Amino acid sequence: MSPRPIRDAATFEVYRNAVTGLADEMAITILRTAHSQIVASSMDFSAALCDASGRVIAQANTCPVHLGSIPEAMSAVLTAFGDSVRPGDVYLLNDPDLGGMHLPDIFAIAPVFTSGQELLGYSVTVVNHVDVGGWAAGSMAVQSTSIFAEGVQIPPSRLCDAGTLNETFLALILRNVREPDLLRGDLDAQLAACHAGGEGLKALAGRHGTDGLAALNEQLLAHSETLLRAALANAPDGSYAFEDFIDDDGMGSPPIPFRVTITIAGDTLHLDFTGSSPQVASALNATESFTRSASYAAIQGALGSDIPANSGFYRPLTFTIPRASILNGRRPSARGARGLVAYRIIDTVLGALAPVFPDRVPAAGDGGPDSVAIGITGEDGTTNVLWDILCGAWGARPDRDGVDGVSPLGANLANVPVEELERSGHVRIDGYGYLPDTGGPGRWRGGLSTFRDMTVLAPAVSVQIRSDRRTHLPYGLGGGAQGTPSSNILNPGTPRERTLPAKVVQPLAAGERHRHVTAGGGGHGDPFARDPDRVLRDVLDGKVTVSGAIRDYGVVITPDGAIDTAATRRRRAARRR
């Protein structure tokens, strides 16, 4: 007999932290057992727990743009297997038209049962695998024009049947990828995390009883809904519009618009993306669930991270997302590079929310982590894929500078260590750091651009680059200036130097060098209102040059490294006039 449900505040708070901690334990399991660099170093994965009906009750502190898509994946699995779910089952999927996001992101979903065969919920993991096949190493080339060119498609499928692994199904997947050992290792990490989540959920059911667990889950969902509705109720009613752009689709298109009108009415919020670009010819197309997921991340960032992100958080939010648009691609559109769309959605939503929450919304950052996938084929036919995920900068915040060299909102990734890239023996990293004068000027300065110089050591490689914010720069707010552009330069400082497109698949030979530079973040507030002491500190730290201090902030620095107060006053007064 289940214990009587306890609904007091202390029990609820203990449970809230316990179930969230359990989701984080799942994430730590993946981090410690994953095999590939993109998972173990860059942390491109997520984990969550769902209740018996598939609602998200807790998610790990991992990649936000993954987590908001879990309800769609759960719905696809329940549609396919809801009547036949058994203990020991594990389901896989990655098909964007059947619950997935893009093909490299493989969901592993495991039902959790009590010893009495009562369904408690589901452990869910999603990992961005290093490669799932297709024509380009890494399976995320912007230039893909059809999903059939991007790799192996997995509809909701049973990998484990009552504890028995379907070896034939797994062998079929592994035969179609460039790094089968890495995929198998990362998949094993997902299964280990699902097991850890399941064991923890069963322990919580043993402590609270199945009825008590269900009651606490309902309270947790209602708690998030209540907090979000309260935050919206305190905001002014009205409609707020914003527009931002991706530079191009990687195939010669004009700028790609993202438009949103956010309407706040009482304790509800509606996002209307009408007017955004139709789906494009390249792989820059997202799923509807991914668009919602990016929007959830932006809204939570603006309204407060203390609101638990679960299915209750989603209830006050409604969407209009046009079909066959870049935000809701139609099969067989390619969707491998859809990550860039998420970051522009976040920038667009935050831009619309800036007038509503001016003390919380930052200027635009680098526009999303840039990815450089390096494919190597040996003389014996073996293939390797190296991923260089390069995070740039946050835009300036309303009360402090932007952050340098950090993942943007929505990603929660990490820059790949130099040693991790060089260990393969295929490349050498010659330079890695920040570039001065690249943070957008403002009372609060945007984060700096990050650069990475790489020399190819292998006889030949294929480099697939996804970047942006070269012509449509990160916006500033409150009078702050824009950030600075990204760039890709081949063989810099040599007679063979040339600028590569922002989105390209490029063959490189041994000895060739590539420099990648991320965009700098936008500034916040009037640059000529910045505290001169902060400008001096930036100059001394190498973040701003002496000429940049004069040009961008009106602060004159003497040769001995001090502020020329009189000259600074004259220059700033002249600027105001």
N, C-alpha and C positions, 0 to 999 in steps of 0.2 A: 504494500500500500504506500502510495506516495505521501511524503510529509505535506502538511498544510502549507500552501504558499504564504510567504512572508512578504509584505509589501511596505515595510517601514523604510525610511530614508537611508538608514545605515546599511541595511541589507542591499538595497538597490545600488548604493554607491560602491560597495564592495564588489557586487556582481559586475557593474559597469566596468570597473578597472580590471576585474579578473578576465572577462571575455575579450576586452581590448588587448590585454596582455597576452592572452592566448593567441590572438591573431598575430601579434608581434613575434611570439615564439615560433609560429609557422614561418614567418619571414626570416628569422635568424637561422632556422633549420636550412632553408634554401641557401642563404648566404654562406653558411659553413660547409655545405656539401656540394654546391654547384661546381661544375668543371670548367665552364667557359669564362673567358675574360669579360664578356658583355654582361654576364650575370654576377659572377663572383667579385668583379672589380667595379664595373659601372652600376651594378644593382638595378638592372632593368627587369624588374619582376614585381609581383604583388601577391598578396594573400588576404583572404577574408573568410568569415564564417556566416552561413545563412541558416535560417530556421527551416522547419520542415516544409514550408510552402515556398521556399526559395527567396525569401526576403533577406537582404543584407542586414545583419545585426551588429557586426563589428568588422573593421578592416584594419590591416596593419599600417604602420607609418611608412608606406612605400609609394608607388607611383600613382598619383591621383587620377590621371587620365585612363589608367587601366580600371580602377576600382569602380567608377561610376558605370562601367559597361557590364559589370557582373550580373545585374538583373536580367539583361537580355540573354546572356549566355545561360543563365539558370532556366529561363523560360524555354529556350530551345531544347535543353536537356530534359526538362519535365514533359515537354510536348512529345519527345521521342521515346522516353523511358519511364514516365511517371507511374505507370501501372505495373511496371516490372522491376522496380528498384529493389536490390537485395544487398545484404551485408557483404562486404568484400568487393563490390563493384567500383570501378573507376571509369569515368567517361572523359573522352578527349574531344576537342573541337577547335578549329581555327577559321572556319569558313565565314567571311564577313557577311554573307547573305543568310547565314544560319546561326547567328548568335556571336560570331567572332568580330574582330576589329581589323586586323590585317594578318597575313599568313604566318609571319614569324612569331606572333603572339599565340601560343598554344595554351588553352585552358585545360586544366586537369581538375575534375570535380568528383568528389567521393562522398557518398551518403554515409551518415553516422547513425548507428542503431544502438539501443540499449541491449543488454544481455537477453532481455525478453522480446527482442525483435521489434521494438517500437522505434519508429523513425524520429530522430531528434533534430536533424538538420543536415547540412552539407559543409564539408571543407572544400575551399576553392583556392586554387593557385593559378597564376598566369605568368608565363615566362616568355620574354623575347629571346627566342633561340637564335644562335649565331648564324644559321642558314637553314632554309627549308626548300632549297632547290631553285629552279628558275634560271633565267639566262645570265643573271649578274650575281657575283659573289655577295652574300648577305641578304639577298632576296628583297631588297628595298629600293632598287633603282628607280629614280624619278621617271626615267624614260620608258618604263614599261607601259604598254598601251592596252593590255588585257590581263585579267587575273590569271589566264592560262599561261602567261609568261613568267609568273612570279613564284611558282613553286607548288608543292603538294597541298591540295585542299582537303581538309578533314571535316566532314559534317559531324554532327553529334554521333559519337561512336563509342562502343563499349570496349575499352582496352583490357580491363580485368572483369571477368565474369565470376561473381561469387568467390573471389580470391584467386582465380586462375588467369594468368596472363595470356592474352592472345598473341602468341609469338609470331604468327603469320602476319597479322595486322601490323605489329611493330616492325617486322622485317621489311614490309612494304614501304613504310615511312622512311626507315633508315637508308634504304637503297636509293632514295630520291634526293638525298641531301649531300652536301660537300663534306660535312664534318659529322659523320654518323656517331663516332665515339663521344663527341661533345654533346650532341643532341641526346643520346642515351643517358649520359651522365647527368645532364640538367633535368631530364625527365624523371630520373630516379630521385633527384633532389625534390622535385615537385611532389612525388608520391610520398616521400618521407615527411614532407611538411603536411600533406593531407592526413597522414597517419597521426602526426603529433597533434594536429587540430582535433581530429576525431577522438583521440584518447582524452584530451583535455575537456572536450564537450561532454563526454560520458562522465568524467569526474564531477563536473558541475551539476549534471543531472543527478548523480548520486548524492550530492550535497543538498540540493534544493528539491529533488523530485522532479519528475517529468512535467507535472502540472505547474509546479513552482517555476521551473525553467521557462515554460511557455508564458506564464504571467509576467515574469521579469523581462522577457523579450518584448512583450507588448508595451511594458512601461518604458523600456529603453527607446523603442521607436516613437512612442508618444512624447517622450522627453525631448528628443531632437526636433520633432515637429513643433512643439511648443516654443522652444528657444528660437527657432527660425522665424516662426510667425510673430513672436514678440519683437525681434529685430526689425522685421519688415513693417510692423505696425508703427514703429517709432520713426520710420522714414517718411519723407513727404510723398504723398500720392502724385502721380504724374507719369508721363512718358518721356523717356530719355533715349536718344538715338546716337549712334556712333558708327564710323566707317574706318576700316583699316585695309591693308592690302598685303598679299604675297606678290613679290616682284614679277614672277612669271611661272609658267608651268614646266620649265625646263626644256620646252620644245618650240620656243619662239613666240609664245602667246603674249598679248598685252597684260598689264597688271591685273591681278585677280582680286575683285572686291569682296570684302566681308562686311555685311551690314546687319545691324541688330537694332531693334527698338524694344526697350525694356519698359514694361508698364507695371507700376506698383499701385495696387488698389487694396487698401486695408492691409491684411496680413497675407496677401498673395503676390506673386510676381510672375509675369508672363514674358517670355523671350520670343520675339518674332524675327526670324532671320530672312524674311522676304526681301528680295533685292540682292542677295548674295549670288555669287557666280554660279552658273550652271556647272554640271560636272565637266571636268577638263579631260583632255586627251591623254594626259600622263597619269602617273600613279598618285597624284595629289588629290585623292578623293577619300572622304571619310564615310563612316557609317552613321546612321542617325543616332545610335546608342553612343558612339564616340563623341559626337557633337554635344549630346546631353552631358556626357561625362566631363568634358572640358568646361562646360558651363557651370556644372556643380563645383568644380575646383575653383573657378574664378569667384563665384558667389561666396563660397566658404572663406576664401582668402579675404574678401572685402568685409564680410559680416562678422567674422570671428572664428578662429580655429578651435575655440572651446566648445563648439557645437558638434557633438558626435556625428560623424558622417555615416549614416546608414539609410535604410529605406524610408525611415520617418523624415529624414532631411529632405527627401525628394517630394514629399506630398504637397507643399505649398507652391510648387513650381510647375508651370505648364509651358509648352513649346509650340511654335509653328516653324517647322523645318521643311523647306520645299523639297519635293521629290526630284530625283535626277539632278540634284545640285551637288556642288563640291562638298556640301555638308551631309549629303544623303545619296551617295552614288548608287547607280543601278547596275546590276550585273549585265555584262561581264567587265565592268570598269575595273581598272587596276587600282589598288589601294595600299600598295606597299609603303609609300612615303607619306602616309596620312598623318604622321606625327607632327609635321610642320603645320598642318591645318589646325590641330589642337591648340598650338601655341598662338596662332593668330586669332582663333576664337577667344582664347583667354584675354589677349590684348584688347580685342574689340569689346568684349563684355565689360572688362574693367574700365575701358574708356567711357562706356555709357554710364557706369556706376560712379565715376569720379565726381560728378556734381552732387550726387546723393550722399556719398560718404567721402567728402574731401579730406578728412583727417585719417583715412585708412588706405586709400588707393594710391599705389606708386605709379611713377612714370613707366613707360614701356622699357623692358629689358632687351636682351640680345635677340629675342625672337625665337628662342628654343635652342636646345643643344644641337650643335652641328655634328653630323656623323660622317666619318670617313671609313669606308669599308675597303680593306685591302685583300684582294684575292690572289693567291699564289698557286700555280700548278707545277708540280715537280716533274722531272724527266721520267719518273716511273708512273706518272698519272695521278699521284696522290694530290689532294687539294687541301689548302688551308685558308682560313679566313681570319684576319685580324680586324678588330673593331676599335677605332679611335673615336670615342664619344667626347666631344670637347664642349664643356659648359663655359659660358662667357660671363655675363653680368646681369645684375638686377638694375632696373631703373631707380632713380632717387626716390626716396620715400618722403611723405609730407613733413617729417621731422628729423630726418637723418639721411646720410649719403646712401647711394646704392651699394650693393655688395659685389666684390670682385671675385671672379672665378668660381661661381656657384651655380648650381642647377636652378632653372627658373621654376616658378610656380607651375605645377602640373606634371613635372617630370621627377624631381627628387632623385636624380641620378648623381653619379660621381665621375669626375675626370679620370681617365685611365692612367695609372702610373706609368712613367717612362720605362721603368724596369720591366713592366709587364709586356710592353710593346717590343722592347729590344731582346727579350729572352728568346724570342722565336728565331733570331738570327737573320730575319728577312729585311729589317729596316733598322736605321739608326736615327735617334732623335738628337738633332744638333742644337736646338734652342727651344725654350719653353718659358713663357712668362707673360707679363703685362706690357702694354704699350702706353706711354704717357700721352696726355691730351686727348684721350679717346672717350672719356666719360663725358656725357652731355653736361655743359655748364649750367649751373643753377645755384640758388641759395644752398641747395643740397645737390651735390655732384652725382651724376650717374656712375655706375660701375664701369671699370676699364675693360677694354678689349683684351682677350687672351690670344697669344699666338703660339703656334707649334711648327717647328721646322723639322722635316723628315727627309732623310736620304734613303733611297732604295738600295738594298744590298743584294737581293735576289736577282737572277738574270732578267726576269720580267715579271711585272705584276699588273693587275687591273685595279684601279682606284675608283671607287664610286663615292661621290661627294653629294651631300644634301645640305645646303645652306641657303640663307636668304638675308633680307635686310641690307641689300646692297644699294638699291635705289629708293626704296621706301623705308626711311630710317626710323629707329625707335622714337616714338613721340615723347616730348616733354609735357609737363603739366604746370599750371600756375605761373606761366611765364618762363619756365625752364626751357633750355634749348634741346633740340634733337640730339640723339646719340650719333655715333659714327658708323660708317658702313663696314660690312664684312668684306673679305677678299680671299681669293685663291690665286697664288702666284707660282708658276712653274719655273724652276731654275732661277730663283731671284739672284740679282747681282752678277749675272753672266750675260754674254751676248745672246744666249738662247732664252732670256727671260720673256715670259708672256703671261698675260692674265687669263685664267681659266674661267668658264662660266660658273655661276653659283651652284648649279645643279648639273653634274656631268659624270660620265663614266669615261675614264682616261687611262690608256695603257702607259706604263712607265718602264723604262729600262734601268738596269743597274747603274748607279751613279747619279741618276736624276734626283732632283731635290724639289720638294713641295713645301710651300709655306701657307698655312691656313690661319686666318685671322677672324675672330668672331666680332660681331657688332658690339659697339659700346652702348651702355644704357642711357636713356634720356634723363635730363635734369629736371629738378622741381624748384620753382620759385625763381625770382629775379637773380641772375648771376652777380649783378653789382650790389646785391644785398648780402652776399656771402661774407662771413666773418673773415677779415684779412688774415687773422692768425691761422684759420683753417687752410687758406690758400697757401700760406707759407709752409705749413706742415706738409701739404701735398707736394710742394716743390722740393722740400728736403727729403721726402720719401720717394721722389722720382715719379710721382703720379701726374704731376703737371710741370711743364717746363717754365722757365723764367719768361719766355716770350708768350707762352700760353696764359700765364698769370696776368700779364698786361692786357693781352687781346681779349680774353674771355671774361676776366673778373675786374679789370681796372686796377689791379694791385701791382705796384712797382716794387721789385725786389732788388736790393743793392748787391754789388759784387761780393760783399762779405756775408750774404745770406740773411739780411734783415729787411724789414718792411720800411720803405721810404714813405712815411706817413703823409707828408705834405704833398708829394707827387701823386700819391694814391687819391687823396682828397680832390686834387685838381682834375685828375683823369675821370674820376667818378662824377664829379660835378659837371664836367663837359659832356659826359654821356647823358646825364639827366636832361641837360639843356637841349 
